């Protein structure tokens, strides 16, 4: 659901320059003077295409992740006395909710049902999953789950292609010389970069002299103990 909402927000942000023809997304600071009109028109077209793509991505993601509910099934591999007091024979199948009521959590069966710590020690095995449409979202029932899943990947690929075309288009419309001049002006306006540490912060010459010849040690003669006979 979060991804779908994020895509809607992106679409709204892109819609502002497409509709109004203004905004930072249409800035022409470093664009060639004779290409400004073409630049703005081209950007608005590409943004409009990208809006359609991201809205489709939001819809397909909603169908796959929210409208359809996945349920996982497990089958007992041996007769098992469950927490409900009943013996469940080998071959009996249950979904996740039912298995949680049947199984008694112990140290030997740590881990989730989908990815147990040691499947060989558990009395059940994973057999598959099913997807069912939530009745609350029956209005999207015309689209199968697998179709929505595939279209999610297709939408992502199309979005990447449009973004790539967008970068190429902006690069071709950019005046490289003007871009360099503006970058130099901004650097000059900031002024010289001052060092964050004092100049002598890493000058250890005085400390080295003290280590090599400390005053209280150099002035006193060293006493070497003599060997006792």
FENBEL-V38155 format. One record per residue. N is the residue number from 0. RES is the residue in three letters. PSI is psi in degrees with one decimal (999 if undefined). BURIAL is 1 if it has 16 or more other ideal C-beta (glycine too) atoms within 10 Angstrom, else 0. Layout:
n	res	psi	burial
N	RES	PSI	BURIAL
N	RES	PSI	BURIAL
//
This chain:
n	res	psi	burial
0	UNK	-38.4	0
1	UNK	-42.9	0
2	UNK	-41.0	0
3	UNK	-43.8	1
4	UNK	-37.7	0
5	UNK	-42.2	0
6	UNK	-35.9	1
7	UNK	-40.8	1
8	UNK	-43.6	0
9	UNK	-41.9	1
10	UNK	-40.5	1
11	UNK	-43.4	0
12	UNK	-41.4	0
13	UNK	-27.3	1
14	UNK	-26.6	0
15	UNK	-53.1	0
16	UNK	-29.5	1
17	UNK	-41.5	1
18	UNK	-46.7	0
19	UNK	-24.4	0
20	UNK	14.9	0
21	UNK	168.8	0
22	UNK	167.0	0
23	UNK	-26.3	0
24	UNK	-11.3	0
25	UNK	20.5	1
26	UNK	141.1	0
27	UNK	32.4	1
28	UNK	-46.0	0
29	UNK	19.3	1
30	UNK	145.6	1
31	UNK	136.8	1
32	UNK	-38.9	0
33	UNK	2.0	0
34	UNK	7.3	0
35	UNK	-46.7	0
36	UNK	-44.8	0
37	UNK	-37.6	0
38	UNK	-49.3	1
39	UNK	-41.4	1
40	UNK	-44.8	0
41	UNK	-41.6	1
42	UNK	-42.8	1
43	UNK	-35.9	1
44	UNK	-46.0	0
45	UNK	-39.3	1
46	UNK	-38.8	1
47	UNK	-42.1	0
48	UNK	-41.5	1
49	UNK	-34.5	1
50	UNK	-46.1	1
51	UNK	-40.6	0
52	UNK	-46.7	1
53	UNK	-32.4	1
54	UNK	-39.5	1
55	UNK	-40.0	1
56	UNK	-41.5	1
57	UNK	-42.2	1
58	UNK	-49.0	1
59	UNK	-38.4	1
60	UNK	-38.6	1
61	UNK	-44.2	1
62	UNK	-45.3	1
63	UNK	-44.0	1
64	UNK	-25.6	1
65	UNK	-51.6	0
66	UNK	-38.3	1
67	UNK	135.6	1
68	UNK	128.8	0
69	UNK	138.6	0
70	UNK	137.9	0
71	UNK	143.2	0
72	UNK	147.2	1
73	UNK	151.9	1
74	UNK	134.3	0
75	UNK	136.4	1
76	UNK	-5.4	0
77	UNK	162.8	0
78	UNK	133.9	0
79	UNK	129.1	1
80	UNK	108.9	0
81	UNK	175.7	1
82	UNK	-18.3	0
83	UNK	2.6	0
84	UNK	4.5	0
85	UNK	149.9	0
86	UNK	122.3	0
87	UNK	115.8	1
88	UNK	158.7	0
89	UNK	137.8	0
90	UNK	-10.2	0
91	UNK	134.4	0
92	UNK	142.6	0
93	UNK	155.9	1
94	UNK	-178.4	0
95	UNK	-46.2	0
96	UNK	-42.1	0
97	UNK	-39.0	1
98	UNK	-34.9	1
99	UNK	-31.1	0
100	UNK	-29.1	0
101	UNK	-43.4	1
102	UNK	145.8	1
103	UNK	114.8	0
104	UNK	125.9	0
105	UNK	174.2	0
106	UNK	-28.2	0
107	UNK	-20.7	0
108	UNK	38.4	1
109	UNK	156.5	0
110	UNK	167.7	0
111	UNK	168.1	0
112	UNK	-36.0	1
113	UNK	-32.6	0
114	UNK	73.4	0
115	UNK	159.4	1
116	UNK	-42.4	0
117	UNK	94.2	0
118	UNK	-28.3	0
119	UNK	-24.4	0
120	UNK	-3.8	0
121	UNK	149.6	1
122	UNK	19.1	1
123	UNK	167.0	1
124	UNK	154.0	0
125	UNK	132.7	0
126	UNK	-13.8	0
127	UNK	-174.5	0
128	UNK	161.1	0
129	UNK	156.2	0
130	UNK	131.6	0
131	UNK	147.6	0
132	UNK	128.9	1
133	UNK	126.6	0
134	UNK	-25.5	0
135	UNK	-22.1	0
136	UNK	41.6	0
137	UNK	-19.8	0
138	UNK	-14.4	0
139	UNK	13.5	1
140	UNK	-14.1	0
141	UNK	-15.8	0
142	UNK	119.0	1
143	UNK	157.4	0
144	UNK	-47.3	1
145	UNK	-36.0	0
146	UNK	-44.8	0
147	UNK	-38.4	1
148	UNK	-44.1	1
149	UNK	-42.8	0
150	UNK	-25.4	1
151	UNK	-46.0	1
152	UNK	-37.9	0
153	UNK	-44.4	0
154	UNK	-40.5	1
155	UNK	-41.6	0
156	UNK	-42.7	0
157	UNK	-40.5	1
158	UNK	-41.4	1
159	UNK	-37.7	0
160	UNK	-44.3	0
161	UNK	-42.4	1
162	UNK	-39.7	0
163	UNK	-45.0	0
164	UNK	-37.2	0
165	UNK	-45.0	1
166	UNK	-41.5	0
167	UNK	-42.7	0
168	UNK	-45.8	1
169	UNK	-40.3	0
170	UNK	-39.3	0
171	UNK	-27.6	0
172	UNK	-7.1	1
173	UNK	135.8	1
174	UNK	106.4	1
175	UNK	-38.5	0
176	UNK	-44.0	0
177	UNK	-35.5	0
178	UNK	-40.7	0
179	UNK	-43.6	0
180	UNK	-43.6	0
181	UNK	-36.7	0
182	UNK	-39.9	0
183	UNK	-38.9	0
184	UNK	-41.2	0
185	UNK	-37.2	0
186	UNK	-41.0	0
187	UNK	-35.4	0
188	UNK	-29.0	0
189	UNK	-23.2	0
190	UNK	175.6	0
191	UNK	147.6	0
192	UNK	121.3	0
193	UNK	142.3	0
194	UNK	142.2	0
195	UNK	-18.2	0
196	UNK	151.1	0
197	UNK	155.2	0
198	UNK	-39.4	0
199	UNK	19.7	0
200	UNK	-32.7	0
201	UNK	22.3	0
202	UNK	105.2	0
203	UNK	21.6	0
204	UNK	-42.6	0
205	UNK	-40.3	0
206	UNK	-35.9	0
207	UNK	-40.0	0
208	UNK	-40.8	0
209	UNK	-37.5	0
210	UNK	-41.1	0
211	UNK	-36.4	0
212	UNK	75.1	0
213	UNK	142.7	0
214	UNK	-45.1	0
215	UNK	-12.4	0
216	UNK	-36.5	0
217	UNK	-31.7	0
218	UNK	-21.9	0
219	UNK	133.5	0
220	UNK	147.4	0
221	UNK	137.6	0
222	UNK	119.2	0
223	UNK	120.8	0
224	UNK	138.9	0
225	UNK	152.7	0
226	UNK	133.1	0
227	UNK	135.8	0
228	UNK	999	0
//
